[in-house]
Amino acid sequence: MPGVPELPSYDELKTPEVPVTTAVLKAGAHHYGRQCDKANKEFMLCRYEEDDPRKCLKEGRAVSQCVVDFLQSIKTHCNEPFAEYWTCLDRKELEFRRCRKQQEKFDNCVFEQLGWTRPELGELSKTTVVKTERPYPEIKTRPKPDPNPRERPPENLPPAKHGSRFYFWN
């Protein structure tokens, strides 16, 4: 039946939930951005290149799994400083400048336990080329319209009733 899209099954859409608050996501955002950079950029490239979001379900699942793995590794290795940091952010209206001491403890723990360094300011927003195994999408182009030749006015055209429109320039 034309016009009815094929929807993915429920199992294809099922991904692990990440039940955390904004403060938790914001506290881990800098390290998450560096650790899950490839998965995020792969997903965004797929969404940009494909017109159909159903074609990017695999990449979306990879992003969700990366979030879960990231938070589990933080919970395993640096749970206490991370909890202090996100709690401070939660209480101080999500402003980083008010929680620099807790941020320093968390960053030191992450560096000592996991070997991750906090990215420099602006590092994650730089334009990068994403190498992917996905095939190039089909380029959909519309056919160009046929050029219509202009019709010439008839040669025995009577003069205009009220004079020329180009009177001003004559």
C-alpha atoms as a printed R data frame, in Angstrom:
    type eleno elety resid chain resno      x      y       z
1   ATOM     1    CA   MET     A     1  0.000  0.000   0.000
2   ATOM     2    CA   PRO     A     2  1.682  3.242  -1.039
3   ATOM     3    CA   GLY     A     3  2.094  5.959   1.549
4   ATOM     4    CA   VAL     A     4  2.200  3.628   4.570
5   ATOM     5    CA   PRO     A     5  5.740  3.496   6.005
6   ATOM     6    CA   GLU     A     6  7.181  0.279   7.383
7   ATOM     7    CA   LEU     A     7  7.633  0.855  11.080
8   ATOM     8    CA   PRO     A     8 10.352 -0.939  13.051
9   ATOM     9    CA   SER     A     9  9.288 -3.556  15.564
10  ATOM    10    CA   TYR     A    10  9.252 -2.878  19.286
11  ATOM    11    CA   ASP     A    11 12.365 -5.034  19.779
12  ATOM    12    CA   GLU     A    12 14.266 -2.910  17.269
13  ATOM    13    CA   LEU     A    13 13.330  0.251  19.172
14  ATOM    14    CA   LYS     A    14 14.122 -1.125  22.634
15  ATOM    15    CA   THR     A    15 17.256  0.405  24.183
16  ATOM    16    CA   PRO     A    16 18.515  0.591  27.751
17  ATOM    17    CA   GLU     A    17 17.087  3.535  29.652
18  ATOM    18    CA   VAL     A    18 19.383  6.035  31.343
19  ATOM    19    CA   PRO     A    19 17.320  7.313  34.293
20  ATOM    20    CA   VAL     A    20 19.530 10.208  35.410
21  ATOM    21    CA   THR     A    21 18.873 13.878  36.010
22  ATOM    22    CA   THR     A    22 20.195 16.901  34.183
23  ATOM    23    CA   ALA     A    23 22.785 17.499  36.895
24  ATOM    24    CA   VAL     A    24 24.293 14.029  36.391
25  ATOM    25    CA   LEU     A    25 24.451 14.476  32.622
26  ATOM    26    CA   LYS     A    26 25.953 17.936  32.917
27  ATOM    27    CA   ALA     A    27 28.539 16.810  35.488
28  ATOM    28    CA   GLY     A    28 29.798 14.033  33.240
29  ATOM    29    CA   ALA     A    29 29.299 15.844  29.940
30  ATOM    30    CA   HIS     A    30 32.921 16.833  29.299
31  ATOM    31    CA   HIS     A    31 34.341 13.352  29.868
32  ATOM    32    CA   TYR     A    32 31.376 11.739  28.113
33  ATOM    33    CA   GLY     A    33 31.926 13.962  25.099
34  ATOM    34    CA   ARG     A    34 35.475 12.717  24.730
35  ATOM    35    CA   GLN     A    35 34.765  9.035  25.472
36  ATOM    36    CA   CYS     A    36 31.694  8.702  23.222
37  ATOM    37    CA   ASP     A    37 32.805 11.118  20.515
38  ATOM    38    CA   LYS     A    38 32.934  8.545  17.702
39  ATOM    39    CA   ALA     A    39 29.513  7.035  18.460
40  ATOM    40    CA   ASN     A    40 27.881 10.476  18.713
41  ATOM    41    CA   LYS     A    41 29.412 11.761  15.491
42  ATOM    42    CA   GLU     A    42 28.568  8.543  13.642
43  ATOM    43    CA   PHE     A    43 24.938  8.932  14.703
44  ATOM    44    CA   MET     A    44 24.775 12.608  13.747
45  ATOM    45    CA   LEU     A    45 26.387 11.879  10.375
46  ATOM    46    CA   CYS     A    46 23.794  9.181   9.721
47  ATOM    47    CA   ARG     A    47 20.942 11.515  10.668
48  ATOM    48    CA   TYR     A    48 22.368 14.216   8.414
49  ATOM    49    CA   GLU     A    49 22.917 11.958   5.409
50  ATOM    50    CA   GLU     A    50 19.769  9.848   5.597
51  ATOM    51    CA   ASP     A    51 16.320 11.345   5.254
52  ATOM    52    CA   ASP     A    52 14.813  8.474   7.219
53  ATOM    53    CA   PRO     A    53 15.606  8.206  10.965
54  ATOM    54    CA   ARG     A    54 14.727  4.494  10.872
55  ATOM    55    CA   LYS     A    55 17.988  3.901   9.013
56  ATOM    56    CA   CYS     A    56 19.984  5.165  12.017
57  ATOM    57    CA   LEU     A    57 18.596  2.889  14.733
58  ATOM    58    CA   LYS     A    58 21.839  0.917  14.998
59  ATOM    59    CA   GLU     A    59 23.903  4.075  15.501
60  ATOM    60    CA   GLY     A    60 21.368  5.379  18.049
61  ATOM    61    CA   ARG     A    61 21.651  2.133  20.005
62  ATOM    62    CA   ALA     A    62 25.439  2.507  19.988
63  ATOM    63    CA   VAL     A    63 25.111  6.005  21.495
64  ATOM    64    CA   SER     A    64 22.759  4.735  24.221
65  ATOM    65    CA   GLN     A    65 25.088  1.844  25.016
66  ATOM    66    CA   CYS     A    66 28.050  4.219  25.188
67  ATOM    67    CA   VAL     A    67 26.193  6.364  27.747
68  ATOM    68    CA   VAL     A    68 25.416  3.306  29.872
69  ATOM    69    CA   ASP     A    69 29.014  2.044  29.704
70  ATOM    70    CA   PHE     A    70 30.377  5.502  30.528
71  ATOM    71    CA   LEU     A    71 28.152  5.958  33.573
72  ATOM    72    CA   GLN     A    72 28.900  2.425  34.799
73  ATOM    73    CA   SER     A    73 32.645  3.007  34.596
74  ATOM    74    CA   ILE     A    74 32.263  6.322  36.460
75  ATOM    75    CA   LYS     A    75 30.116  4.623  39.108
76  ATOM    76    CA   THR     A    76 32.633  1.801  39.503
77  ATOM    77    CA   HIS     A    77 35.780  3.925  39.759
78  ATOM    78    CA   CYS     A    78 34.804  7.464  40.877
79  ATOM    79    CA   ASN     A    79 31.342  7.258  42.396
80  ATOM    80    CA   GLU     A    80 31.951  9.409  45.497
81  ATOM    81    CA   PRO     A    81 33.616 12.449  43.842
82  ATOM    82    CA   PHE     A    82 31.139 12.254  40.963
83  ATOM    83    CA   ALA     A    83 28.185 12.207  43.386
84  ATOM    84    CA   GLU     A    84 29.610 15.227  45.214
85  ATOM    85    CA   TYR     A    85 30.079 17.056  41.933
86  ATOM    86    CA   TRP     A    86 26.634 16.462  40.477
87  ATOM    87    CA   THR     A    87 24.975 17.139  43.839
88  ATOM    88    CA   CYS     A    88 26.775 20.481  43.989
89  ATOM    89    CA   LEU     A    89 25.630 21.292  40.449
90  ATOM    90    CA   ASP     A    90 22.087 20.312  41.351
91  ATOM    91    CA   ARG     A    91 22.064 22.577  44.405
92  ATOM    92    CA   LYS     A    92 23.859 25.512  42.749
93  ATOM    93    CA   GLU     A    93 21.538 25.900  39.731
94  ATOM    94    CA   LEU     A    94 23.774 23.892  37.347
95  ATOM    95    CA   GLU     A    95 26.519 26.524  37.309
96  ATOM    96    CA   PHE     A    96 30.008 25.072  36.881
97  ATOM    97    CA   ARG     A    97 31.734 28.093  38.419
98  ATOM    98    CA   ARG     A    98 30.166 27.409  41.814
99  ATOM    99    CA   CYS     A    99 31.453 23.809  41.974
100 ATOM   100    CA   ARG     A   100 35.113 24.053  40.945
101 ATOM   101    CA   LYS     A   101 36.439 22.227  44.045
102 ATOM   102    CA   GLN     A   102 34.198 19.208  43.440
103 ATOM   103    CA   GLN     A   103 35.017 19.325  39.733
104 ATOM   104    CA   GLU     A   104 38.732 19.212  40.517
105 ATOM   105    CA   LYS     A   105 38.280 16.174  42.798
106 ATOM   106    CA   PHE     A   106 36.242 14.412  40.128
107 ATOM   107    CA   ASP     A   107 38.691 15.239  37.328
108 ATOM   108    CA   ASN     A   108 41.634 14.033  39.428
109 ATOM   109    CA   CYS     A   109 39.846 10.773  40.248
110 ATOM   110    CA   VAL     A   110 38.960 10.155  36.603
111 ATOM   111    CA   PHE     A   111 42.555 10.838  35.572
112 ATOM   112    CA   GLU     A   112 44.054  8.585  38.261
113 ATOM   113    CA   GLN     A   113 41.568  5.714  37.971
114 ATOM   114    CA   LEU     A   114 40.680  5.706  34.265
115 ATOM   115    CA   GLY     A   115 43.424  7.784  32.639
116 ATOM   116    CA   TRP     A   116 40.936 10.216  31.066
117 ATOM   117    CA   THR     A   117 41.766 13.884  30.817
118 ATOM   118    CA   ARG     A   118 39.237 16.664  30.654
119 ATOM   119    CA   PRO     A   119 39.112 18.107  27.110
120 ATOM   120    CA   GLU     A   120 40.356 21.620  26.569
121 ATOM   121    CA   LEU     A   121 37.825 24.384  26.091
122 ATOM   122    CA   GLY     A   122 36.448 24.220  22.544
123 ATOM   123    CA   GLU     A   123 38.072 20.880  21.697
124 ATOM   124    CA   LEU     A   124 34.804 18.992  21.307
125 ATOM   125    CA   SER     A   125 33.234 21.662  19.121
126 ATOM   126    CA   LYS     A   126 35.925 21.558  16.445
127 ATOM   127    CA   THR     A   127 34.929 20.326  13.020
128 ATOM   128    CA   THR     A   128 36.216 16.822  12.390
129 ATOM   129    CA   VAL     A   129 36.064 14.320   9.561
130 ATOM   130    CA   VAL     A   130 34.238 11.163  10.596
131 ATOM   131    CA   LYS     A   131 35.533  7.892   9.178
132 ATOM   132    CA   THR     A   132 32.719  5.405   8.847
133 ATOM   133    CA   GLU     A   133 32.070  1.951   7.447
134 ATOM   134    CA   ARG     A   134 28.569  2.884   6.307
135 ATOM   135    CA   PRO     A   135 28.128  3.117   2.542
136 ATOM   136    CA   TYR     A   136 27.603  6.517   1.005
137 ATOM   137    CA   PRO     A   137 23.916  7.364   0.738
138 ATOM   138    CA   GLU     A   138 22.274  7.668  -2.624
139 ATOM   139    CA   ILE     A   139 22.275 11.217  -3.843
140 ATOM   140    CA   LYS     A   140 18.727 12.091  -4.740
141 ATOM   141    CA   THR     A   141 18.567 14.728  -7.414
142 ATOM   142    CA   ARG     A   142 15.551 16.104  -9.138
143 ATOM   143    CA   PRO     A   143 15.572 16.199 -12.912
144 ATOM   144    CA   LYS     A   144 16.243 19.604 -14.364
145 ATOM   145    CA   PRO     A   145 13.298 21.181 -16.135
146 ATOM   146    CA   ASP     A   146 13.415 21.335 -19.911
147 ATOM   147    CA   PRO     A   147 14.297 24.840 -21.043
148 ATOM   148    CA   ASN     A   148 11.396 26.371 -22.883
149 ATOM   149    CA   PRO     A   149 12.432 28.696 -25.706
150 ATOM   150    CA   ARG     A   150 10.845 32.120 -25.437
151 ATOM   151    CA   GLU     A   151  8.145 32.747 -27.901
152 ATOM   152    CA   ARG     A   152  8.661 35.795 -30.084
153 ATOM   153    CA   PRO     A   153  5.790 38.265 -30.233
154 ATOM   154    CA   PRO     A   154  3.908 38.375 -33.494
155 ATOM   155    CA   GLU     A   155  5.385 40.765 -36.064
156 ATOM   156    CA   ASN     A   156  2.140 42.525 -36.905
157 ATOM   157    CA   LEU     A   157  1.387 43.545 -33.309
158 ATOM   158    CA   PRO     A   158 -0.663 46.780 -33.083
159 ATOM   159    CA   PRO     A   159  0.838 49.662 -31.038
160 ATOM   160    CA   ALA     A   160 -0.122 49.979 -27.373
161 ATOM   161    CA   LYS     A   161 -3.372 51.807 -26.722
162 ATOM   162    CA   HIS     A   162 -1.908 54.233 -24.149
163 ATOM   163    CA   GLY     A   163  1.619 54.547 -25.488
164 ATOM   164    CA   SER     A   164  4.851 52.853 -24.607
165 ATOM   165    CA   ARG     A   165  5.725 51.690 -21.112
166 ATOM   166    CA   PHE     A   166  9.223 52.915 -21.787
167 ATOM   167    CA   TYR     A   167  8.108 56.537 -22.202
168 ATOM   168    CA   PHE     A   168 10.050 57.577 -19.141
169 ATOM   169    CA   TRP     A   169 13.395 56.517 -20.661
170 ATOM   170    CA   ASN     A   170 12.743 57.984 -24.127
